[in-house]
Amino acid sequence: MESLEFFATHPVFTHEGFARSRAGGSPRTVDSLLRKHLERGRIVRVRRGLYVAVPPGAEVETLETDPYLLATHVAEDATVSHHAALQFHGRTYSLWSQVTFFTRRAVRPFRFGATEFVPVKPPSSVALLPDLGGGVELVAVGGGKVRVTTCERALVDVLHTPALGGGWEEIWRSLEMVEFFDLDAVVAYTSAHQTALTAARVGFFLEQHREDLFVEERHLVALEALRPRQARYLDASRGPGRLVNRWQLIVPERVLRRSWEEVA
């Protein structure tokens, strides 16, 4: 495949991907071609081994690249996650210029344009499982495919690591924008995490939204079996709150009452 044809069909690509398109080309030839196209402004180097194509007529200085597509190409297992996954699905209360992504690889955070890209190690309980334990899909976007977690997986992930969801108000308001969850999948992902506190958080959230999300008692019973044996704080800050006995969870009043709704 000729270089310009490759760039036209690969808005984001890796050195390896470009090399594969040059069947029979030597490593030296591949490197030489990439340098030539970089000098002519046809491509931009994001970081080592990762490039974006510059469409004909576009300016490098104002180039806009899909950040989710870019994140997917950072590593072979890179998967858009947490708040960024919900934002990709159009289900966040606030818009962020940060994209988090799961990867087993050792990758440093970086910035491209106005977007900050933050790698996240998957929990050890699912890190070695196929598709990181499930809930990962490929979605066609802008001439490429984005690897991203489903809303069900994102629900579990942001409750497992609230800092990557933006805190309780942002998490609650974002998840409340999702009209439907596959609750069997939510329970399965929660179980795979093997974390009692995460199970309690998920169970509490689902019970609080029982009517809106059509949560069945069997879903809650399955999560209840995974809850902590002793009372735990919903929040790592261990601020004052009220004990919700079913989940062995001490929950701040503002989350119990969703007090942010009172000033919305």
C-alpha positions in Angstrom: 0.0 0.0 0.0 1.3 3.5 -0.9 2.0 5.8 2.0 -0.6 8.5 1.1 -3.3 5.8 0.7 -2.3 4.4 4.1 -2.5 7.8 5.8 -6.0 8.4 4.2 -7.4 5.2 5.8 -5.4 5.3 9.1 -5.9 8.6 10.9 -3.9 7.2 13.8 -1.3 4.5 13.4 1.8 2.9 14.9 5.2 2.3 13.4 4.5 -1.4 13.4 1.2 -0.8 11.5 2.9 1.3 8.9 5.7 -1.2 8.5 3.2 -4.0 7.9 1.6 -2.0 5.1 5.0 -1.8 3.3 5.2 -5.5 2.4 8.8 -6.4 1.8 10.1 -3.0 2.9 13.2 -3.0 5.1 13.2 -1.3 8.5 15.6 1.4 7.1 13.1 2.1 4.2 10.2 2.4 6.7 12.1 4.8 8.9 13.2 6.8 5.9 9.6 7.1 4.6 8.3 8.2 8.0 11.0 10.9 8.3 10.1 12.2 4.9 6.4 12.5 5.6 7.1 14.1 9.0 9.2 16.7 7.3 6.5 17.4 4.7 3.9 17.8 7.4 1.8 14.8 6.2 2.0 13.1 9.6 2.7 14.1 13.2 4.6 12.1 15.8 2.7 11.9 19.0 5.2 9.8 20.9 7.7 7.1 20.1 6.1 4.7 17.6 2.7 6.5 17.4 1.6 8.9 14.7 -1.4 10.8 13.4 -2.1 11.5 9.8 -2.7 15.1 8.6 -5.6 15.3 6.2 -4.9 17.1 2.9 -5.5 20.9 3.4 -5.3 20.6 7.2 -2.7 22.5 9.3 -0.5 20.7 11.8 -1.0 23.5 14.3 -4.8 23.1 14.3 -5.0 19.4 13.8 -7.9 17.7 15.6 -7.5 14.0 16.3 -10.1 11.8 18.0 -8.5 11.3 21.5 -10.2 8.0 22.1 -8.8 6.6 18.8 -5.4 7.9 19.8 -5.6 6.3 23.2 -6.5 2.9 21.7 -3.3 2.9 19.7 -0.9 3.6 22.6 -0.6 -0.1 23.3 -2.0 -3.3 21.9 -4.3 -3.7 24.9 -5.1 0.0 25.5 -8.7 0.4 26.4 -10.5 3.7 27.1 -11.8 3.4 30.7 -13.5 5.1 33.7 -14.9 8.6 33.2 -13.4 8.7 29.7 -15.4 5.6 28.7 -18.6 7.1 30.0 -17.7 10.3 28.1 -17.1 8.3 24.9 -20.6 6.9 25.3 -22.0 10.4 25.8 -22.9 9.7 29.5 -21.0 12.2 31.6 -22.2 15.2 33.6 -19.0 17.1 32.9 -16.7 17.0 29.9 -13.0 16.4 30.6 -9.9 16.9 28.5 -8.4 13.8 30.1 -8.6 10.3 28.7 -7.8 7.3 30.9 -7.1 4.0 29.5 -6.3 0.5 30.8 -3.1 -1.1 29.7 -0.8 -3.8 31.2 2.2 -2.1 29.5 4.5 0.4 31.3 3.3 3.6 29.6 3.9 7.1 30.9 1.2 9.8 30.8 1.5 12.3 28.0 -0.3 15.2 26.4 -1.3 15.7 22.8 -3.0 18.9 21.9 -5.4 19.9 24.7 -5.9 16.3 25.9 -4.0 14.5 28.7 -3.6 10.8 28.3 -3.4 8.8 31.5 -2.6 5.0 31.6 -4.2 2.9 34.3 -3.0 -0.5 35.4 -6.0 -2.9 35.4 -6.8 -4.4 38.8 -4.7 -7.5 39.4 -7.8 -9.7 39.7 -8.7 -9.1 36.1 -5.4 -8.0 34.5 -4.6 -11.4 33.0 -8.1 -12.4 32.0 -9.2 -12.1 28.4 -10.4 -8.6 27.6 -9.4 -7.6 31.2 -12.4 -9.6 32.5 -14.9 -8.6 29.9 -17.0 -5.5 29.1 -14.6 -4.3 26.3 -15.9 -3.5 22.8 -14.5 -2.2 19.6 -16.4 0.8 18.2 -15.9 2.2 14.7 -15.0 5.8 14.8 -13.5 8.2 12.2 -11.8 5.6 10.0 -10.6 3.5 12.9 -11.8 1.5 15.9 -11.9 2.6 19.5 -11.3 -0.1 22.2 -13.5 1.1 25.1 -15.2 -0.4 28.1 -19.0 -0.7 28.1 -21.1 1.5 30.4 -21.6 -1.6 32.6 -17.9 -2.0 33.1 -17.4 1.7 33.5 -19.9 1.7 36.3 -17.9 -0.8 38.2 -14.6 0.8 37.4 -15.5 4.3 38.6 -17.0 2.9 41.8 -13.8 0.8 42.3 -11.6 3.9 41.7 -13.7 7.0 42.4 -10.8 9.4 41.8 -10.9 8.4 38.1 -14.6 9.0 38.0 -14.4 12.6 39.3 -15.8 12.1 42.8 -19.2 11.1 44.1 -21.3 13.8 42.6 -19.8 13.5 39.1 -20.0 9.7 39.3 -23.7 9.7 40.4 -24.8 12.4 37.9 -22.9 10.6 35.1 -24.2 7.1 35.8 -27.7 8.5 36.2 -27.5 9.6 32.5 -27.4 5.9 31.5 -30.9 4.8 30.8 -30.3 1.1 30.9 -27.6 -1.3 32.3 -27.2 -5.0 31.7 -27.3 -5.7 35.4 -26.2 -9.3 35.1 -23.0 -8.0 33.4 -22.6 -5.4 36.2 -22.8 -8.2 38.8 -20.4 -10.3 36.8 -17.8 -7.5 36.5 -18.1 -6.7 40.2 -17.6 -10.3 41.2 -14.5 -10.5 38.9 -13.0 -7.5 40.8 -12.9 -9.6 44.0 -13.1 -6.5 46.1 -15.7 -6.3 48.9 -15.7 -2.5 49.1 -16.4 -2.3 45.4 -19.2 -4.8 45.7 -20.8 -2.7 48.5 -20.5 0.5 46.5 -22.1 -1.1 43.4 -24.8 -2.6 45.5 -25.6 0.6 47.3 -25.7 2.6 44.0 -28.0 0.0 42.4 -30.3 -0.1 45.4 -30.5 3.6 45.5 -31.6 3.6 41.9 -33.6 0.4 42.1 -36.8 1.7 40.4 -35.1 3.8 37.6 -32.8 0.9 36.6 -35.2 -1.9 37.2 -32.9 -3.6 39.6 -34.2 -7.0 40.8 -33.7 -8.4 44.3 -31.5 -11.2 42.9 -28.9 -8.6 41.7 -28.8 -7.1 45.1 -28.6 -10.5 46.9 -25.6 -11.5 44.7 -23.8 -8.3 45.5 -24.7 -8.5 49.2 -22.9 -11.8 49.4 -19.7 -10.0 48.3 -20.0 -7.1 50.8 -17.4 -6.5 53.6 -17.7 -8.4 56.8 -17.1 -5.2 58.8 -18.3 -1.7 58.2 -16.3 0.3 55.6 -16.3 3.9 54.5 -17.7 4.7 51.1 -15.1 7.4 50.8 -11.3 7.1 51.5 -11.4 10.3 53.5 -13.4 8.6 56.2 -15.6 11.6 56.8 -18.7 11.4 58.9 -21.7 9.5 57.5 -24.4 7.0 58.2 -24.1 3.2 58.3 -26.2 1.5 55.6 -26.4 -2.0 57.2 -27.2 -4.0 54.1 -23.9 -3.0 52.5 -21.8 -2.5 55.6 -21.1 0.9 54.2 -20.7 4.3 56.0 -22.1 6.8 53.5 -21.8 10.6 53.7 -25.1 12.3 54.1 -24.6 14.3 50.8 -24.5 11.0 48.9 -27.3 9.4 50.8 -29.5 12.4 50.2 -28.0 13.3 46.8 -27.9 16.8 48.2 -26.3 18.3 45.1 -29.8 17.9 43.5 -31.1 20.5 45.9 -29.0 23.2 44.3 -29.1 22.0 40.7 
